[in-house]
Amino acid sequence: MISNAVIDNILALQITVAWAGEGLSEPKRLDWWKTDLVDAEGGGDFLKRLLPKTYPWASVEAVRKAAMSVDDQARQSMAKPDEIRTLFFWGFEIDEKIQERLDYLRHNLNPPSEVLPIPIDLYSKFNRSEFEETIRIPGNTIEYKIVPGGRELKGPIPASHELTARHLAAALLPLDTQYPVPFFRV
């Protein structure tokens, strides 16, 4: 069982990491995927003109899908990809619940920043240090080993889904020039 509050926290982390990973924004953020879907001067402007009422959701959903695609390609190159859990892949059952929650929130028509605990203003200038502090778990260093395809976190998956998401996000540190694919193996 996973609560809506936990799903909201997972979604907020997914959206924050997806936004930070954009590379076609001006100025460029982490450049992990070739998108510019949120910025008011870039793809966000196009979506605002195309979908005036729902553009905040359209932009965060599109950048999340871009991140999921990069994550999925990396995961598919690993042995037993369905047994790997990343920030963007939780297995069919949980991924389905996350998507259902996202659909519900989107139909509410309140902007993502009002209904999700997104820790960064997605419409402000990217601040690398602020992003690093946002995903860091204070007083806790996430241990992982570099393996072909990503960063495999050491130890068992935390019992809490929210803590699992936090560990997966924190394992992005140190930030790399390519998406490092932090993951747990089940």
C-alpha positions as CSV (number, residue, x, y, z in Angstrom):
1,M,0.0,0.0,0.0
2,I,1.3,3.4,-0.9
3,S,-0.4,6.6,0.2
4,N,-1.2,9.6,-2.0
5,A,1.2,11.8,0.1
6,V,4.1,9.4,-0.7
7,I,3.2,9.3,-4.4
8,D,3.1,13.1,-4.4
9,N,6.6,13.2,-2.9
10,I,7.8,10.7,-5.5
11,L,6.2,12.8,-8.3
12,A,7.7,16.0,-7.0
13,L,11.2,14.4,-7.0
14,Q,10.7,13.0,-10.5
15,I,9.6,16.3,-11.8
16,T,12.4,18.2,-10.1
17,V,15.1,15.8,-11.5
18,A,13.4,15.8,-14.9
19,W,13.4,19.6,-15.0
20,A,17.0,19.8,-13.8
21,G,18.1,17.3,-16.5
22,E,17.0,19.5,-19.4
23,G,19.8,20.4,-21.8
24,L,18.2,22.7,-24.4
25,S,17.1,25.3,-21.9
26,E,18.8,28.7,-21.8
27,P,21.0,28.6,-19.8
28,K,21.6,24.9,-20.1
29,R,20.9,22.9,-17.0
30,L,22.4,19.3,-16.5
31,D,21.9,18.3,-20.2
32,W,20.9,14.8,-19.5
33,W,18.0,14.9,-22.1
34,K,17.7,17.1,-25.1
35,T,14.6,19.0,-24.1
36,D,13.4,22.5,-23.2
37,L,9.8,21.9,-22.1
38,V,9.4,24.0,-19.0
39,D,11.1,27.4,-19.6
40,A,8.8,30.3,-20.2
41,E,11.0,31.5,-23.1
42,G,11.4,28.0,-24.7
43,G,9.2,25.0,-24.9
44,G,7.1,26.2,-22.0
45,D,6.1,29.2,-24.1
46,F,5.0,27.0,-26.9
47,L,2.9,24.8,-24.6
48,K,1.4,27.8,-23.0
49,R,0.2,29.1,-26.4
50,L,-1.0,25.6,-27.4
51,L,-2.6,24.7,-24.1
52,P,-3.4,27.9,-22.2
53,K,-5.2,26.2,-19.3
54,T,-3.1,23.1,-18.8
55,Y,0.4,24.1,-20.0
56,P,2.0,23.8,-16.5
57,W,0.9,20.1,-16.4
58,A,1.8,19.5,-20.0
59,S,5.3,20.9,-19.6
60,V,6.1,18.9,-16.4
61,E,4.5,15.7,-17.8
62,A,6.5,16.1,-21.1
63,V,9.8,16.6,-19.3
64,R,9.0,13.7,-17.0
65,K,8.4,11.5,-20.0
66,A,11.7,12.6,-21.5
67,A,13.5,11.6,-18.3
68,M,11.6,8.3,-18.2
69,S,12.6,7.5,-21.8
70,V,16.3,8.1,-21.1
71,D,16.0,6.1,-17.8
72,D,14.2,3.3,-19.6
73,Q,16.8,3.1,-22.4
74,A,19.6,2.8,-19.8
75,R,17.7,0.2,-17.8
76,Q,16.9,-1.9,-20.8
77,S,20.6,-2.2,-21.5
78,M,21.2,-3.9,-18.1
79,A,20.7,-7.5,-17.2
80,K,17.1,-8.2,-16.0
81,P,15.8,-4.7,-16.5
82,D,12.4,-5.5,-14.8
83,E,14.2,-6.2,-11.6
84,I,15.8,-2.8,-11.4
85,R,14.1,0.1,-9.6
86,T,15.0,3.7,-10.5
87,L,13.5,7.0,-9.6
88,F,11.5,6.7,-12.9
89,F,10.7,3.0,-12.8
90,W,9.1,1.4,-9.8
91,G,7.6,-1.7,-11.4
92,F,4.2,-2.0,-13.0
93,E,2.0,-1.8,-9.9
94,I,3.5,1.3,-8.4
95,D,4.1,3.0,-11.7
96,E,0.4,2.5,-12.4
97,K,-0.5,4.2,-9.1
98,I,1.8,7.1,-9.8
99,Q,0.3,7.6,-13.2
100,E,-3.3,7.4,-11.8
101,R,-2.3,10.0,-9.2
102,L,-0.8,12.3,-11.8
103,D,-3.9,12.0,-14.0
104,Y,-6.1,12.9,-11.0
105,L,-4.0,15.9,-10.0
106,R,-3.8,17.2,-13.6
107,H,-7.6,17.1,-13.9
108,N,-7.9,19.2,-10.7
109,L,-6.5,22.1,-12.9
110,N,-4.4,23.6,-10.1
111,P,-0.8,24.1,-11.2
112,P,1.7,21.4,-10.1
113,S,3.4,23.8,-7.7
114,E,0.2,24.1,-5.8
115,V,-0.6,20.4,-5.4
116,L,2.8,18.8,-5.3
117,P,5.7,19.5,-2.9
118,I,8.0,20.5,-5.6
119,P,11.0,21.9,-3.7
120,I,12.3,24.3,-6.5
121,D,10.7,27.0,-8.5
122,L,10.7,25.4,-11.9
123,Y,10.3,28.8,-13.6
124,S,13.4,30.4,-11.9
125,K,16.9,30.3,-13.2
126,F,18.6,26.9,-12.5
127,N,21.0,26.9,-9.6
128,R,23.2,23.8,-9.5
129,S,24.0,24.2,-5.8
130,E,20.4,24.6,-4.9
131,F,19.5,21.5,-6.8
132,E,22.3,19.5,-5.2
133,E,21.1,20.6,-1.7
134,T,17.5,19.7,-2.7
135,I,18.4,16.1,-3.5
136,R,21.1,15.6,-0.8
137,I,20.0,13.7,2.4
138,P,21.6,15.7,5.2
139,G,24.0,13.7,7.3
140,N,23.7,10.7,5.0
141,T,26.0,9.6,2.2
142,I,24.5,7.3,-0.3
143,E,26.8,4.4,-1.1
144,Y,26.8,2.9,-4.5
145,K,29.1,1.1,-6.9
146,I,29.5,2.1,-10.5
147,V,28.5,-0.7,-12.8
148,P,27.9,-1.0,-16.5
149,G,24.8,1.1,-17.1
150,G,24.5,3.0,-13.8
151,R,25.1,3.5,-10.1
152,E,23.9,0.4,-8.1
153,L,23.0,1.5,-4.6
154,K,24.4,-0.7,-1.9
155,G,22.2,-2.4,0.7
156,P,18.6,-3.4,0.5
157,I,15.8,-1.2,-0.8
158,P,14.5,0.9,2.1
159,A,11.1,-0.2,3.5
160,S,9.6,3.2,2.8
161,H,8.9,4.2,-0.8
162,E,9.5,7.8,0.1
163,L,13.0,7.0,1.5
164,T,13.7,4.8,-1.6
165,A,12.9,7.8,-3.8
166,R,15.1,10.1,-1.7
167,H,18.0,7.6,-1.8
168,L,17.7,7.3,-5.6
169,A,17.7,11.1,-6.1
170,A,20.6,11.5,-3.7
171,A,22.6,8.9,-5.6
172,L,22.7,11.4,-8.5
173,L,25.4,13.1,-6.5
174,P,28.0,13.9,-7.5
175,L,26.3,15.2,-10.7
176,D,27.8,13.8,-13.9
177,T,27.8,15.0,-17.5
178,Q,25.4,12.1,-18.3
179,Y,22.4,10.8,-16.4
180,P,24.0,8.3,-14.0
181,V,21.0,6.0,-13.6
182,P,21.0,5.3,-9.8
183,F,19.2,2.0,-9.1
184,F,18.3,-0.7,-6.7
185,R,18.2,-4.3,-7.8
186,V,15.3,-6.4,-6.5
